[in-house]
Amino acid sequence: MHANVGDFLVVHGHVVGQRDRKGQIIEIRGENGTPPFVVRYDDGHEQIVFPGPDAVVQPAGSR
């Protein structure tokens, strides 16, 4: 998985009715755009994320 600062990380819900979680990547701590990522969610919460297979990166311009 590769990302740039400003891209969005979308983590798909695991159960029926659970919403996808989307946040903006504000920092990349891995080498050459690889995880871990620091992600800021709409509620202001920031988290270090090692994305799993249920996550995708959306380029910043594709919102």
mmCIF file as Biopython writes it, N, C-alpha, C and O atoms, coordinates in Angstrom:
data_model
#
loop_
_atom_site.group_PDB
_atom_site.id
_atom_site.type_symbol
_atom_site.label_atom_id
_atom_site.label_alt_id
_atom_site.label_comp_id
_atom_site.label_asym_id
_atom_site.label_entity_id
_atom_site.label_seq_id
_atom_site.pdbx_PDB_ins_code
_atom_site.Cartn_x
_atom_site.Cartn_y
_atom_site.Cartn_z
_atom_site.occupancy
_atom_site.B_iso_or_equiv
_atom_site.auth_seq_id
_atom_site.auth_asym_id
_atom_site.pdbx_PDB_model_num
ATOM 1   N N  . MET A ? 1  ? 0.853   -1.171 0.000  1.0 0.0 1  A 1 
ATOM 2   C CA . MET A ? 1  ? 0.000   0.000  0.000  1.0 0.0 1  A 1 
ATOM 3   C C  . MET A ? 1  ? 0.896   1.231  0.000  1.0 0.0 1  A 1 
ATOM 4   O O  . MET A ? 1  ? 1.878   1.299  0.740  1.0 0.0 1  A 1 
ATOM 5   N N  . HIS A ? 2  ? 0.549   2.197  -0.835 1.0 0.0 2  A 1 
ATOM 6   C CA . HIS A ? 2  ? 1.319   3.427  -0.979 1.0 0.0 2  A 1 
ATOM 7   C C  . HIS A ? 2  ? 0.377   4.615  -0.888 1.0 0.0 2  A 1 
ATOM 8   O O  . HIS A ? 2  ? -0.730  4.569  -1.424 1.0 0.0 2  A 1 
ATOM 9   N N  . ALA A ? 3  ? 0.801   5.678  -0.216 1.0 0.0 3  A 1 
ATOM 10  C CA . ALA A ? 3  ? -0.041  6.869  -0.074 1.0 0.0 3  A 1 
ATOM 11  C C  . ALA A ? 3  ? 0.826   8.113  -0.050 1.0 0.0 3  A 1 
ATOM 12  O O  . ALA A ? 3  ? 2.045   8.046  0.103  1.0 0.0 3  A 1 
ATOM 13  N N  . ASN A ? 4  ? 0.167   9.242  -0.203 1.0 0.0 4  A 1 
ATOM 14  C CA . ASN A ? 4  ? 0.793   10.552 -0.076 1.0 0.0 4  A 1 
ATOM 15  C C  . ASN A ? 4  ? 0.037   11.340 0.984  1.0 0.0 4  A 1 
ATOM 16  O O  . ASN A ? 4  ? -1.146  11.101 1.226  1.0 0.0 4  A 1 
ATOM 17  N N  . VAL A ? 5  ? 0.733   12.281 1.613  1.0 0.0 5  A 1 
ATOM 18  C CA . VAL A ? 5  ? 0.058   13.161 2.563  1.0 0.0 5  A 1 
ATOM 19  C C  . VAL A ? 5  ? -1.065  13.873 1.819  1.0 0.0 5  A 1 
ATOM 20  O O  . VAL A ? 5  ? -0.859  14.389 0.720  1.0 0.0 5  A 1 
ATOM 21  N N  . GLY A ? 6  ? -2.245  13.900 2.418  1.0 0.0 6  A 1 
ATOM 22  C CA . GLY A ? 6  ? -3.415  14.513 1.799  1.0 0.0 6  A 1 
ATOM 23  C C  . GLY A ? 6  ? -4.380  13.498 1.220  1.0 0.0 6  A 1 
ATOM 24  O O  . GLY A ? 6  ? -5.552  13.810 1.011  1.0 0.0 6  A 1 
ATOM 25  N N  . ASP A ? 7  ? -3.900  12.269 0.953  1.0 0.0 7  A 1 
ATOM 26  C CA . ASP A ? 7  ? -4.791  11.204 0.491  1.0 0.0 7  A 1 
ATOM 27  C C  . ASP A ? 7  ? -5.726  10.809 1.628  1.0 0.0 7  A 1 
ATOM 28  O O  . ASP A ? 7  ? -5.537  11.209 2.776  1.0 0.0 7  A 1 
ATOM 29  N N  . PHE A ? 8  ? -6.736  10.019 1.286  1.0 0.0 8  A 1 
ATOM 30  C CA . PHE A ? 8  ? -7.701  9.555  2.280  1.0 0.0 8  A 1 
ATOM 31  C C  . PHE A ? 8  ? -7.588  8.050  2.453  1.0 0.0 8  A 1 
ATOM 32  O O  . PHE A ? 8  ? -7.419  7.313  1.481  1.0 0.0 8  A 1 
ATOM 33  N N  . LEU A ? 9  ? -7.682  7.599  3.700  1.0 0.0 9  A 1 
ATOM 34  C CA . LEU A ? 9  ? -7.696  6.176  4.008  1.0 0.0 9  A 1 
ATOM 35  C C  . LEU A ? 9  ? -9.131  5.801  4.348  1.0 0.0 9  A 1 
ATOM 36  O O  . LEU A ? 9  ? -9.739  6.392  5.240  1.0 0.0 9  A 1 
ATOM 37  N N  . VAL A ? 10 ? -9.670  4.819  3.635  1.0 0.0 10 A 1 
ATOM 38  C CA . VAL A ? 10 ? -11.027 4.337  3.875  1.0 0.0 10 A 1 
ATOM 39  C C  . VAL A ? 10 ? -10.929 2.914  4.405  1.0 0.0 10 A 1 
ATOM 40  O O  . VAL A ? 10 ? -10.374 2.032  3.750  1.0 0.0 10 A 1 
ATOM 41  N N  . VAL A ? 11 ? -11.477 2.698  5.602  1.0 0.0 11 A 1 
ATOM 42  C CA . VAL A ? 11 ? -11.512 1.369  6.206  1.0 0.0 11 A 1 
ATOM 43  C C  . VAL A ? 11 ? -12.965 0.916  6.159  1.0 0.0 11 A 1 
ATOM 44  O O  . VAL A ? 11 ? -13.839 1.539  6.763  1.0 0.0 11 A 1 
ATOM 45  N N  . HIS A ? 12 ? -13.215 -0.167 5.442  1.0 0.0 12 A 1 
ATOM 46  C CA . HIS A ? 12 ? -14.581 -0.661 5.260  1.0 0.0 12 A 1 
ATOM 47  C C  . HIS A ? 12 ? -15.089 -1.331 6.530  1.0 0.0 12 A 1 
ATOM 48  O O  . HIS A ? 12 ? -14.332 -1.982 7.250  1.0 0.0 12 A 1 
ATOM 49  N N  . GLY A ? 13 ? -16.399 -1.161 6.797  1.0 0.0 13 A 1 
ATOM 50  C CA . GLY A ? 13 ? -17.035 -1.764 7.965  1.0 0.0 13 A 1 
ATOM 51  C C  . GLY A ? 13 ? -16.966 -3.281 7.910  1.0 0.0 13 A 1 
ATOM 52  O O  . GLY A ? 13 ? -16.935 -3.874 6.832  1.0 0.0 13 A 1 
ATOM 53  N N  . HIS A ? 14 ? -16.942 -3.902 9.083  1.0 0.0 14 A 1 
ATOM 54  C CA . HIS A ? 14 ? -16.800 -5.357 9.182  1.0 0.0 14 A 1 
ATOM 55  C C  . HIS A ? 14 ? -18.126 -6.089 9.311  1.0 0.0 14 A 1 
ATOM 56  O O  . HIS A ? 14 ? -18.209 -7.277 9.002  1.0 0.0 14 A 1 
ATOM 57  N N  . VAL A ? 15 ? -19.158 -5.399 9.762  1.0 0.0 15 A 1 
ATOM 58  C CA . VAL A ? 15 ? -20.452 -6.041 9.976  1.0 0.0 15 A 1 
ATOM 59  C C  . VAL A ? 15 ? -21.543 -5.237 9.275  1.0 0.0 15 A 1 
ATOM 60  O O  . VAL A ? 15 ? -21.362 -4.059 8.966  1.0 0.0 15 A 1 
ATOM 61  N N  . VAL A ? 16 ? -22.666 -5.884 9.031  1.0 0.0 16 A 1 
ATOM 62  C CA . VAL A ? 16 ? -23.788 -5.223 8.371  1.0 0.0 16 A 1 
ATOM 63  C C  . VAL A ? 16 ? -24.218 -4.011 9.192  1.0 0.0 16 A 1 
ATOM 64  O O  . VAL A ? 16 ? -24.411 -4.110 10.404 1.0 0.0 16 A 1 
ATOM 65  N N  . GLY A ? 17 ? -24.367 -2.881 8.532  1.0 0.0 17 A 1 
ATOM 66  C CA . GLY A ? 17 ? -24.792 -1.667 9.202  1.0 0.0 17 A 1 
ATOM 67  C C  . GLY A ? 17 ? -23.654 -0.808 9.724  1.0 0.0 17 A 1 
ATOM 68  O O  . GLY A ? 17 ? -23.873 0.349  10.084 1.0 0.0 17 A 1 
ATOM 69  N N  . GLN A ? 18 ? -22.447 -1.347 9.773  1.0 0.0 18 A 1 
ATOM 70  C CA . GLN A ? 18 ? -21.307 -0.564 10.238 1.0 0.0 18 A 1 
ATOM 71  C C  . GLN A ? 18 ? -20.794 0.288  9.081  1.0 0.0 18 A 1 
ATOM 72  O O  . GLN A ? 18 ? -20.510 -0.223 7.997  1.0 0.0 18 A 1 
ATOM 73  N N  . ARG A ? 19 ? -20.681 1.578  9.322  1.0 0.0 19 A 1 
ATOM 74  C CA . ARG A ? 19 ? -20.234 2.494  8.275  1.0 0.0 19 A 1 
ATOM 75  C C  . ARG A ? 19 ? -18.739 2.368  8.016  1.0 0.0 19 A 1 
ATOM 76  O O  . ARG A ? 19 ? -17.965 1.959  8.882  1.0 0.0 19 A 1 
ATOM 77  N N  . ASP A ? 20 ? -18.360 2.735  6.796  1.0 0.0 20 A 1 
ATOM 78  C CA . ASP A ? 20 ? -16.941 2.840  6.483  1.0 0.0 20 A 1 
ATOM 79  C C  . ASP A ? 20 ? -16.376 4.019  7.268  1.0 0.0 20 A 1 
ATOM 80  O O  . ASP A ? 20 ? -17.085 4.981  7.566  1.0 0.0 20 A 1 
ATOM 81  N N  . ARG A ? 21 ? -15.104 3.930  7.594  1.0 0.0 21 A 1 
ATOM 82  C CA . ARG A ? 21 ? -14.441 5.013  8.312  1.0 0.0 21 A 1 
ATOM 83  C C  . ARG A ? 21 ? -13.442 5.655  7.364  1.0 0.0 21 A 1 
ATOM 84  O O  . ARG A ? 21 ? -12.617 4.964  6.767  1.0 0.0 21 A 1 
ATOM 85  N N  . LYS A ? 22 ? -13.511 6.979  7.222  1.0 0.0 22 A 1 
ATOM 86  C CA . LYS A ? 22 ? -12.655 7.687  6.278  1.0 0.0 22 A 1 
ATOM 87  C C  . LYS A ? 22 ? -11.918 8.802  7.001  1.0 0.0 22 A 1 
ATOM 88  O O  . LYS A ? 22 ? -12.517 9.584  7.740  1.0 0.0 22 A 1 
ATOM 89  N N  . GLY A ? 23 ? -10.613 8.864  6.778  1.0 0.0 23 A 1 
ATOM 90  C CA . GLY A ? 23 ? -9.808  9.922  7.370  1.0 0.0 23 A 1 
ATOM 91  C C  . GLY A ? 23 ? -8.719  10.359 6.420  1.0 0.0 23 A 1 
ATOM 92  O O  . GLY A ? 23 ? -8.355  9.636  5.493  1.0 0.0 23 A 1 
ATOM 93  N N  . GLN A ? 24 ? -8.199  11.554 6.660  1.0 0.0 24 A 1 
ATOM 94  C CA . GLN A ? 24 ? -7.148  12.091 5.802  1.0 0.0 24 A 1 
ATOM 95  C C  . GLN A ? 24 ? -5.786  11.734 6.372  1.0 0.0 24 A 1 
ATOM 96  O O  . GLN A ? 24 ? -5.551  11.844 7.575  1.0 0.0 24 A 1 
ATOM 97  N N  . ILE A ? 25 ? -4.895  11.306 5.493  1.0 0.0 25 A 1 
ATOM 98  C CA . ILE A ? 25 ? -3.529  10.969 5.892  1.0 0.0 25 A 1 
ATOM 99  C C  . ILE A ? 25 ? -2.766  12.277 6.062  1.0 0.0 25 A 1 
ATOM 100 O O  . ILE A ? 25 ? -2.614  13.045 5.113  1.0 0.0 25 A 1 
ATOM 101 N N  . ILE A ? 26 ? -2.286  12.523 7.287  1.0 0.0 26 A 1 
ATOM 102 C CA . ILE A ? 26 ? -1.588  13.773 7.572  1.0 0.0 26 A 1 
ATOM 103 C C  . ILE A ? 26 ? -0.086  13.570 7.760  1.0 0.0 26 A 1 
ATOM 104 O O  . ILE A ? 26 ? 0.678   14.535 7.779  1.0 0.0 26 A 1 
ATOM 105 N N  . GLU A ? 27 ? 0.331   12.318 7.899  1.0 0.0 27 A 1 
ATOM 106 C CA . GLU A ? 27 ? 1.759   12.025 8.046  1.0 0.0 27 A 1 
ATOM 107 C C  . GLU A ? 27 ? 2.002   10.584 7.626  1.0 0.0 27 A 1 
ATOM 108 O O  . GLU A ? 27 ? 1.179   9.701  7.869  1.0 0.0 27 A 1 
ATOM 109 N N  . ILE A ? 28 ? 3.143   10.365 6.994  1.0 0.0 28 A 1 
ATOM 110 C CA . ILE A ? 28 ? 3.539   9.012  6.605  1.0 0.0 28 A 1 
ATOM 111 C C  . ILE A ? 28 ? 4.810   8.682  7.367  1.0 0.0 28 A 1 
ATOM 112 O O  . ILE A ? 28 ? 5.815   9.382  7.243  1.0 0.0 28 A 1 
ATOM 113 N N  . ARG A ? 29 ? 4.766   7.624  8.147  1.0 0.0 29 A 1 
ATOM 114 C CA . ARG A ? 29 ? 5.911   7.273  8.988  1.0 0.0 29 A 1 
ATOM 115 C C  . ARG A ? 29 ? 6.755   6.147  8.413  1.0 0.0 29 A 1 
ATOM 116 O O  . ARG A ? 29 ? 7.847   5.872  8.911  1.0 0.0 29 A 1 
ATOM 117 N N  . GLY A ? 30 ? 6.258   5.492  7.366  1.0 0.0 30 A 1 
ATOM 118 C CA . GLY A ? 30 ? 7.032   4.453  6.702  1.0 0.0 30 A 1 
ATOM 119 C C  . GLY A ? 30 ? 7.919   5.061  5.629  1.0 0.0 30 A 1 
ATOM 120 O O  . GLY A ? 30 ? 7.918   6.273  5.413  1.0 0.0 30 A 1 
ATOM 121 N N  . GLU A ? 31 ? 8.671   4.207  4.967  1.0 0.0 31 A 1 
ATOM 122 C CA . GLU A ? 31 ? 9.559   4.661  3.899  1.0 0.0 31 A 1 
ATOM 123 C C  . GLU A ? 31 ? 8.826   4.687  2.568  1.0 0.0 31 A 1 
ATOM 124 O O  . GLU A ? 31 ? 8.039   3.788  2.269  1.0 0.0 31 A 1 
ATOM 125 N N  . ASN A ? 32 ? 9.083   5.716  1.771  1.0 0.0 32 A 1 
ATOM 126 C CA . ASN A ? 32 ? 8.554   5.816  0.406  1.0 0.0 32 A 1 
ATOM 127 C C  . ASN A ? 32 ? 7.036   5.697  0.327  1.0 0.0 32 A 1 
ATOM 128 O O  . ASN A ? 32 ? 6.515   5.045  -0.578 1.0 0.0 32 A 1 
ATOM 129 N N  . GLY A ? 33 ? 6.328   6.312  1.254  1.0 0.0 33 A 1 
ATOM 130 C CA . GLY A ? 33 ? 4.869   6.337  1.200  1.0 0.0 33 A 1 
ATOM 131 C C  . GLY A ? 33 ? 4.174   5.109  1.742  1.0 0.0 33 A 1 
ATOM 132 O O  . GLY A ? 33 ? 2.988   4.904  1.483  1.0 0.0 33 A 1 
ATOM 133 N N  . THR A ? 34 ? 4.891   4.288  2.493  1.0 0.0 34 A 1 
ATOM 134 C CA . THR A ? 34 ? 4.302   3.064  3.035  1.0 0.0 34 A 1 
ATOM 135 C C  . THR A ? 34 ? 3.901   3.262  4.500  1.0 0.0 34 A 1 
ATOM 136 O O  . THR A ? 34 ? 4.388   4.180  5.160  1.0 0.0 34 A 1 
ATOM 137 N N  . PRO A ? 35 ? 3.006   2.395  5.009  1.0 0.0 35 A 1 
ATOM 138 C CA . PRO A ? 35 ? 2.552   2.501  6.398  1.0 0.0 35 A 1 
ATOM 139 C C  . PRO A ? 35 ? 3.711   2.354  7.384  1.0 0.0 35 A 1 
ATOM 140 O O  . PRO A ? 35 ? 4.767   1.814  7.055  1.0 0.0 35 A 1 
ATOM 141 N N  . PRO A ? 36 ? 3.484   2.851  8.603  1.0 0.0 36 A 1 
ATOM 142 C CA . PRO A ? 36 ? 2.229   3.350  9.159  1.0 0.0 36 A 1 
ATOM 143 C C  . PRO A ? 36 ? 1.931   4.781  8.710  1.0 0.0 36 A 1 
ATOM 144 O O  . PRO A ? 36 ? 2.818   5.543  8.326  1.0 0.0 36 A 1 
ATOM 145 N N  . PHE A ? 37 ? 0.626   5.107  8.779  1.0 0.0 37 A 1 
ATOM 146 C CA . PHE A ? 37 ? 0.137   6.439  8.448  1.0 0.0 37 A 1 
ATOM 147 C C  . PHE A ? 37 ? -0.462  7.067  9.700  1.0 0.0 37 A 1 
ATOM 148 O O  . PHE A ? 37 ? -1.023  6.370  10.545 1.0 0.0 37 A 1 
ATOM 149 N N  . VAL A ? 38 ? -0.342  8.381  9.815  1.0 0.0 38 A 1 
ATOM 150 C CA . VAL A ? 38 ? -1.091  9.109  10.838 1.0 0.0 38 A 1 
ATOM 151 C C  . VAL A ? 38 ? -2.315  9.665  10.124 1.0 0.0 38 A 1 
ATOM 152 O O  . VAL A ? 38 ? -2.196  10.400 9.144  1.0 0.0 38 A 1 
ATOM 153 N N  . VAL A ? 39 ? -3.496  9.304  10.629 1.0 0.0 39 A 1 
ATOM 154 C CA . VAL A ? 39 ? -4.758  9.650  9.973  1.0 0.0 39 A 1 
ATOM 155 C C  . VAL A ? 39 ? -5.589  10.526 10.905 1.0 0.0 39 A 1 
ATOM 156 O O  . VAL A ? 39 ? -5.693  10.258 12.102 1.0 0.0 39 A 1 
ATOM 157 N N  . ARG A ? 40 ? -6.184  11.588 10.331 1.0 0.0 40 A 1 
ATOM 158 C CA . ARG A ? 40 ? -7.098  12.451 11.088 1.0 0.0 40 A 1 
ATOM 159 C C  . ARG A ? 40 ? -8.508  12.225 10.555 1.0 0.0 40 A 1 
ATOM 160 O O  . ARG A ? 40 ? -8.770  12.381 9.363  1.0 0.0 40 A 1 
ATOM 161 N N  . TYR A ? 41 ? -9.405  11.858 11.458 1.0 0.0 41 A 1 
ATOM 162 C CA . TYR A ? 41 ? -10.800 11.607 11.103 1.0 0.0 41 A 1 
ATOM 163 C C  . TYR A ? 41 ? -11.624 12.884 11.254 1.0 0.0 41 A 1 
ATOM 164 O O  . TYR A ? 41 ? -11.157 13.865 11.832 1.0 0.0 41 A 1 
ATOM 165 N N  . ASP A ? 42 ? -12.847 12.866 10.734 1.0 0.0 42 A 1 
ATOM 166 C CA . ASP A ? 42 ? -13.718 14.046 10.743 1.0 0.0 42 A 1 
ATOM 167 C C  . ASP A ? 42 ? -13.980 14.598 12.141 1.0 0.0 42 A 1 
ATOM 168 O O  . ASP A ? 42 ? -14.197 15.799 12.306 1.0 0.0 42 A 1 
ATOM 169 N N  . ASP A ? 43 ? -13.961 13.729 13.141 1.0 0.0 43 A 1 
ATOM 170 C CA . ASP A ? 43 ? -14.218 14.193 14.509 1.0 0.0 43 A 1 
ATOM 171 C C  . ASP A ? 43 ? -12.975 14.793 15.173 1.0 0.0 43 A 1 
ATOM 172 O O  . ASP A ? 43 ? -13.019 15.168 16.345 1.0 0.0 43 A 1 
ATOM 173 N N  . GLY A ? 44 ? -11.860 14.885 14.424 1.0 0.0 44 A 1 
ATOM 174 C CA . GLY A ? 44 ? -10.630 15.460 14.949 1.0 0.0 44 A 1 
ATOM 175 C C  . GLY A ? 44 ? -9.680  14.449 15.562 1.0 0.0 44 A 1 
ATOM 176 O O  . GLY A ? 44 ? -8.539  14.783 15.882 1.0 0.0 44 A 1 
ATOM 177 N N  . HIS A ? 45 ? -10.140 13.218 15.729 1.0 0.0 45 A 1 
ATOM 178 C CA . HIS A ? 45 ? -9.322  12.156 16.308 1.0 0.0 45 A 1 
ATOM 179 C C  . HIS A ? 45 ? -8.182  11.806 15.357 1.0 0.0 45 A 1 
ATOM 180 O O  . HIS A ? 45 ? -8.401  11.659 14.154 1.0 0.0 45 A 1 
ATOM 181 N N  . GLU A ? 46 ? -6.967  11.671 15.888 1.0 0.0 46 A 1 
ATOM 182 C CA . GLU A ? 46 ? -5.816  11.255 15.094 1.0 0.0 46 A 1 
ATOM 183 C C  . GLU A ? 46 ? -5.338  9.907  15.595 1.0 0.0 46 A 1 
ATOM 184 O O  . GLU A ? 46 ? -5.378  9.623  16.792 1.0 0.0 46 A 1 
ATOM 185 N N  . GLN A ? 47 ? -4.883  9.074  14.657 1.0 0.0 47 A 1 
ATOM 186 C CA . GLN A ? 47 ? -4.506  7.710  15.001 1.0 0.0 47 A 1 
ATOM 187 C C  . GLN A ? 47 ? -3.390  7.240  14.076 1.0 0.0 47 A 1 
ATOM 188 O O  . GLN A ? 47 ? -3.375  7.568  12.890 1.0 0.0 47 A 1 
ATOM 189 N N  . ILE A ? 48 ? -2.455  6.467  14.630 1.0 0.0 48 A 1 
ATOM 190 C CA . ILE A ? 48 ? -1.447  5.797  13.811 1.0 0.0 48 A 1 
ATOM 191 C C  . ILE A ? 48 ? -2.080  4.514  13.304 1.0 0.0 48 A 1 
ATOM 192 O O  . ILE A ? 48 ? -2.607  3.724  14.088 1.0 0.0 48 A 1 
ATOM 193 N N  . VAL A ? 49 ? -2.029  4.302  11.983 1.0 0.0 49 A 1 
ATOM 194 C CA . VAL A ? 49 ? -2.737  3.182  11.370 1.0 0.0 49 A 1 
ATOM 195 C C  . VAL A ? 49 ? -1.780  2.334  10.538 1.0 0.0 49 A 1 
ATOM 196 O O  . VAL A ? 49 ? -1.027  2.852  9.712  1.0 0.0 49 A 1 
ATOM 197 N N  . PHE A ? 50 ? -1.822  1.037  10.766 1.0 0.0 50 A 1 
ATOM 198 C CA . PHE A ? 50 ? -1.216  0.036  9.895  1.0 0.0 50 A 1 
ATOM 199 C C  . PHE A ? 50 ? -2.385  -0.613 9.162  1.0 0.0 50 A 1 
ATOM 200 O O  . PHE A ? 50 ? -2.986  -1.547 9.692  1.0 0.0 50 A 1 
ATOM 201 N N  . PRO A ? 51 ? -2.730  -0.147 7.957  1.0 0.0 51 A 1 
ATOM 202 C CA . PRO A ? 51 ? -3.935  -0.621 7.277  1.0 0.0 51 A 1 
ATOM 203 C C  . PRO A ? 51 ? -3.906  -2.116 6.983  1.0 0.0 51 A 1 
ATOM 204 O O  . PRO A ? 51 ? -2.870  -2.685 6.639  1.0 0.0 51 A 1 
ATOM 205 N N  . GLY A ? 52 ? -5.075  -2.732 7.130  1.0 0.0 52 A 1 
ATOM 206 C CA . GLY A ? 52 ? -5.243  -4.138 6.798  1.0 0.0 52 A 1 
ATOM 207 C C  . GLY A ? 52 ? -5.869  -4.294 5.424  1.0 0.0 52 A 1 
ATOM 208 O O  . GLY A ? 52 ? -5.976  -3.326 4.672  1.0 0.0 52 A 1 
ATOM 209 N N  . PRO A ? 53 ? -6.285  -5.519 5.093  1.0 0.0 53 A 1 
ATOM 210 C CA . PRO A ? 53 ? -6.858  -5.782 3.772  1.0 0.0 53 A 1 
ATOM 211 C C  . PRO A ? 53 ? -8.226  -5.132 3.559  1.0 0.0 53 A 1 
ATOM 212 O O  . PRO A ? 53 ? -8.725  -5.099 2.434  1.0 0.0 53 A 1 
ATOM 213 N N  . ASP A ? 54 ? -8.828  -4.618 4.618  1.0 0.0 54 A 1 
ATOM 214 C CA . ASP A ? 54 ? -10.132 -3.963 4.509  1.0 0.0 54 A 1 
ATOM 215 C C  . ASP A ? 54 ? -10.010 -2.460 4.259  1.0 0.0 54 A 1 
ATOM 216 O O  . ASP A ? 54 ? -11.011 -1.745 4.290  1.0 0.0 54 A 1 
ATOM 217 N N  . ALA A ? 55 ? -8.798  -1.982 4.015  1.0 0.0 55 A 1 
ATOM 218 C CA . ALA A ? 55 ? -8.565  -0.551 3.826  1.0 0.0 55 A 1 
ATOM 219 C C  . ALA A ? 55 ? -8.075  -0.258 2.410  1.0 0.0 55 A 1 
ATOM 220 O O  . ALA A ? 55 ? -7.383  -1.066 1.791  1.0 0.0 55 A 1 
ATOM 221 N N  . VAL A ? 56 ? -8.454  0.920  1.917  1.0 0.0 56 A 1 
ATOM 222 C CA . VAL A ? 56 ? -7.991  1.385  0.607  1.0 0.0 56 A 1 
ATOM 223 C C  . VAL A ? 56 ? -7.586  2.853  0.724  1.0 0.0 56 A 1 
ATOM 224 O O  . VAL A ? 56 ? -8.105  3.595  1.558  1.0 0.0 56 A 1 
ATOM 225 N N  . VAL A ? 57 ? -6.648  3.252  -0.131 1.0 0.0 57 A 1 
ATOM 226 C CA . VAL A ? 57 ? -6.225  4.646  -0.198 1.0 0.0 57 A 1 
ATOM 227 C C  . VAL A ? 57 ? -6.924  5.298  -1.377 1.0 0.0 57 A 1 
ATOM 228 O O  . VAL A ? 57 ? -6.891  4.781  -2.494 1.0 0.0 57 A 1 
ATOM 229 N N  . GLN A ? 58 ? -7.558  6.439  -1.123 1.0 0.0 58 A 1 
ATOM 230 C CA . GLN A ? 58 ? -8.162  7.240  -2.190 1.0 0.0 58 A 1 
ATOM 231 C C  . GLN A ? 58 ? -7.287  8.471  -2.387 1.0 0.0 58 A 1 
ATOM 232 O O  . GLN A ? 58 ? -7.058  9.223  -1.439 1.0 0.0 58 A 1 
ATOM 233 N N  . PRO A ? 59 ? -6.796  8.687  -3.602 1.0 0.0 59 A 1 
ATOM 234 C CA . PRO A ? 59 ? -5.992  9.888  -3.849 1.0 0.0 59 A 1 
ATOM 235 C C  . PRO A ? 59 ? -6.770  11.151 -3.496 1.0 0.0 59 A 1 
ATOM 236 O O  . PRO A ? 59 ? -7.994  11.183 -3.616 1.0 0.0 59 A 1 
ATOM 237 N N  . ALA A ? 60 ? -6.074  12.174 -3.068 1.0 0.0 60 A 1 
ATOM 238 C CA . ALA A ? 60 ? -6.706  13.406 -2.591 1.0 0.0 60 A 1 
ATOM 239 C C  . ALA A ? 60 ? -7.662  14.015 -3.606 1.0 0.0 60 A 1 
ATOM 240 O O  . ALA A ? 60 ? -8.691  14.559 -3.203 1.0 0.0 60 A 1 
ATOM 241 N N  . GLY A ? 61 ? -7.380  13.952 -4.879 1.0 0.0 61 A 1 
ATOM 242 C CA . GLY A ? 61 ? -8.220  14.580 -5.885 1.0 0.0 61 A 1 
ATOM 243 C C  . GLY A ? 61 ? -9.458  13.802 -6.270 1.0 0.0 61 A 1 
ATOM 244 O O  . GLY A ? 61 ? -10.270 14.302 -7.048 1.0 0.0 61 A 1 
ATOM 245 N N  . SER A ? 62 ? -9.635  12.592 -5.754 1.0 0.0 62 A 1 
ATOM 246 C CA . SER A ? 62 ? -10.749 11.734 -6.187 1.0 0.0 62 A 1 
ATOM 247 C C  . SER A ? 62 ? -11.924 11.735 -5.230 1.0 0.0 62 A 1 
ATOM 248 O O  . SER A ? 62 ? -12.769 10.843 -5.298 1.0 0.0 62 A 1 
ATOM 249 N N  . ARG A ? 63 ? -11.997 12.676 -4.372 1.0 0.0 63 A 1 
ATOM 250 C CA . ARG A ? 63 ? -13.013 12.731 -3.334 1.0 0.0 63 A 1 
ATOM 251 C C  . ARG A ? 63 ? -14.330 12.708 -3.898 1.0 0.0 63 A 1 
ATOM 252 O O  . ARG A ? 63 ? -15.317 12.748 -3.163 1.0 0.0 63 A 1 
#
